[in-house]
Amino acid sequence: MVNADDARIAALQEFTACDISDALVKLKVPGAGFLPDLQLLGRPSAADAPVTIAPASTILFARKGEMLDSPQANIPKDTHWADMTQSGTVVIIRQPDGQKNAVCGGIMAVRMKVRQAKAVVVVGRARDLGELVSTGLPIWTRGLSTVGAGAESTPWAVQVPINVDGTVINPGDLVYADPANGVVAIPKDKIDQVLELLPKLTAADDKVKEDVLRGVSVHDAFKTHRSNL
C-alpha cells in the first residue's frame, strides 16, 4: 500500500520547482519557499538530472567561538554531526553568511551517503569536489573552498528551524530539489494546499500560453485565466 507521504511525493513529481513557488506565493509563504544562489555540483546537464523530493533534516553551524541564544546547542560532544544524519532526508546545512571556509567535505558526504541521505543542500561552502561528486548524492552548494570547517565554523544544532534569506525550513518540511530550476522547501502544513493549487495554476498557465500564441496580449491572457486564482 502506498502511504500518504509517498502519494504526495508522486503527485509533486508532475510539477516543477517554479510551479511550486507559484503555489507558495498564492499561499503567502515568505520567500515562496525558494533557497537562492545554489548550484548542483558535478552534473554536466542539470536538465537531465532527476528531481529529488524528500523531508528536510537540518544542521545549523555557528561562528567559531560564538554562543547562540537560540536554538540551544544539541550535538553531543562525542558525536560528529554527520553521524546524526537522518535516513531518507534532504540534509540542509546552514553556514553563517560571509565565511570563506567549507562546512561539508568528502568524508562528511560519504557518511551522509552511508546513512542514506537523499540529497545534501549546503547553504554555504563545500570542499573536496571530486569526492563529493563520487558519492553520487545530489549535492547543492553556494560555493566552494579549500579550507576546512574548523577554521571559522562550529556545528551547533541539528533538527532545528533554519532561516535561508527569509525562507524558514523546519525539520520535516518537504524539499523539492529540481536540477533545472532550483530548490524549494514546502512547509509541511502547506503540502496538501500546494497539491490542490498546482493543477489549477498550471492549467491556467497553459491557457495563457495558448492565447499568447494566438496573438492575445499577456495582460489580457492573465486577466482571463489567472485573475480568479
C-alpha positions in Angstrom: 0.0 0.0 0.0 1.3 3.5 -0.9 1.3 5.7 2.2 0.2 9.4 2.1 3.7 10.8 2.0 4.7 8.6 -1.0 1.4 9.6 -2.7 2.2 13.3 -2.2 5.7 13.0 -3.5 4.5 11.1 -6.6 2.0 13.9 -7.2 4.6 16.6 -6.9 6.8 14.8 -9.5 4.4 16.1 -12.1 5.4 19.7 -11.5 8.5 21.9 -11.4 10.1 24.0 -8.6 8.7 27.1 -10.4 5.2 25.7 -10.3 5.6 25.0 -6.5 6.8 28.5 -5.8 3.8 29.9 -7.7 1.6 28.0 -5.3 3.5 29.1 -2.3 3.2 32.7 -3.4 -0.6 32.2 -3.5 -0.4 30.8 0.0 1.7 33.8 1.2 4.6 31.7 2.3 7.6 34.0 2.8 10.2 33.7 0.1 7.9 31.3 -1.8 10.0 28.5 -0.3 12.9 29.3 -2.6 16.5 28.7 -1.4 18.5 31.1 -3.5 22.0 31.0 -5.1 22.5 27.3 -5.0 24.3 25.2 -7.7 24.1 21.5 -8.2 27.7 20.0 -8.2 29.1 17.8 -10.9 26.2 17.5 -13.2 27.1 18.5 -16.8 23.4 18.7 -17.8 21.2 19.7 -14.9 18.2 19.4 -17.1 18.7 15.7 -17.4 19.3 15.0 -13.7 16.3 13.7 -11.7 14.3 15.7 -9.2 14.8 14.8 -5.5 11.8 15.2 -3.2 12.1 14.2 0.5 11.6 15.6 4.0 14.2 18.1 5.3 16.6 17.4 8.1 18.7 20.4 9.3 22.1 21.2 10.6 22.9 24.7 11.9 26.5 26.0 12.2 27.6 28.9 14.3 30.7 31.1 14.0 33.6 29.7 15.8 33.6 30.8 19.5 30.1 32.2 19.2 27.4 31.1 21.7 23.9 31.4 20.2 21.0 32.3 22.4 18.6 30.3 20.3 18.4 27.5 19.4 20.1 25.6 22.1 23.2 23.5 21.2 22.2 19.9 21.0 25.1 18.0 19.4 26.8 15.7 21.9 30.5 16.4 22.4 31.4 12.9 21.5 29.3 12.8 18.3 30.0 14.2 14.8 27.1 15.9 13.2 27.4 13.7 10.1 26.8 10.7 12.3 23.4 12.1 13.2 22.2 12.1 9.5 18.6 11.0 9.3 17.8 8.4 6.7 15.6 9.3 3.7 16.0 13.1 4.2 17.4 16.0 2.2 20.1 17.4 4.6 20.0 21.2 4.8 23.3 22.6 6.2 23.2 26.3 7.2 26.5 28.1 7.5 26.9 31.7 8.8 26.9 34.2 6.0 30.2 35.6 4.7 32.5 32.8 5.7 35.3 31.5 3.5 35.7 28.0 4.9 33.7 24.9 3.9 31.3 23.2 6.3 30.9 20.0 4.2 33.7 17.9 2.7 34.2 14.5 1.2 34.3 12.4 4.4 31.1 14.0 5.6 29.4 13.4 2.3 30.4 9.7 2.3 29.0 9.4 5.8 25.7 11.0 4.8 25.5 8.7 1.8 26.1 5.6 4.1 23.4 7.0 6.4 21.1 7.0 3.4 20.5 10.7 2.9 18.6 11.5 -0.3 20.5 14.7 -1.1 22.5 17.5 0.6 22.0 21.2 0.4 24.8 23.3 1.7 23.7 26.9 2.3 27.4 27.9 2.4 30.6 26.4 1.1 31.8 22.8 0.5 35.1 21.3 -0.5 36.7 18.2 -2.0 34.6 18.5 -5.2 35.8 15.2 -6.7 34.9 13.2 -3.5 31.5 15.0 -3.2 30.6 14.1 -6.8 31.9 10.5 -6.4 29.3 9.8 -3.7 26.5 10.0 -6.3 24.5 12.1 -4.0 22.8 15.3 -5.4 24.8 18.0 -3.6 23.9 21.6 -3.8 26.1 24.4 -2.6 26.5 28.2 -2.7 30.2 27.9 -3.3 33.5 26.0 -2.8 36.5 26.4 -0.5 39.8 24.7 0.2 39.5 25.5 3.9 38.1 23.0 6.5 35.1 23.8 8.7 37.1 24.2 11.9 38.8 27.4 10.7 35.7 29.5 11.2 32.6 27.4 12.0 31.2 25.2 14.7 28.4 22.7 14.3 25.7 23.9 16.7 22.4 22.1 16.5 20.5 19.5 14.4 16.8 19.3 13.6 16.1 22.9 14.4 14.4 25.6 12.2 16.8 27.4 9.9 16.4 30.6 8.0 17.7 31.0 4.5 17.3 34.6 3.4 13.7 34.8 4.8 12.7 31.2 3.9 12.3 29.2 7.1 12.9 25.5 6.8 11.7 23.2 9.6 12.6 19.6 10.0 10.0 17.5 8.1 9.2 20.2 5.6 9.3 18.8 2.1 12.2 19.7 0.0 11.9 19.8 -3.8 15.3 19.9 -5.4 14.9 20.5 -9.1 18.2 20.5 -11.1 16.7 22.5 -13.9 15.1 25.3 -11.8 16.3 25.2 -8.1 15.5 24.1 -4.6 12.2 24.9 -2.9 11.0 24.0 0.6 7.3 23.3 1.2 6.1 23.8 4.8 4.7 20.5 6.0 1.4 22.1 6.9 1.0 23.6 3.3 1.7 20.4 1.3 -2.0 19.5 0.7 -2.9 23.1 -0.2 0.0 23.2 -2.6 -1.2 20.0 -4.3 -4.7 21.4 -4.5 -3.5 24.6 -6.2 -0.9 23.2 -8.6 -3.2 21.7 -11.2 -5.3 24.9 -11.3 -2.2 27.1 -11.7 -0.5 25.0 -14.4 -3.8 24.7 -16.3 -4.3 28.4 -16.2 -0.7 28.9 -17.5 -1.3 26.5 -20.4 -4.4 28.5 -21.4 -2.4 31.8 -21.1 0.3 30.4 -23.4 -2.3 29.2 -25.9 -3.9 32.7 -26.0 -0.5 34.4 -26.3 0.4 32.2 -29.3 -2.8 33.3 -30.9 -1.8 36.9 -30.6 -3.6 37.8 -27.3 -1.7 40.3 -25.1 -0.1 38.9 -22.0 -2.1 41.4 -19.9 -5.4 40.2 -21.4 -4.5 36.5 -21.2 -3.5 36.9 -17.5 -6.7 38.7 -16.8 -8.8 36.0 -18.4 -7.2 32.9 -16.9 -5.3 34.0 -13.8 -7.3 36.7 -12.1 -9.7 34.2 -10.4 -7.0 32.1 -8.8 
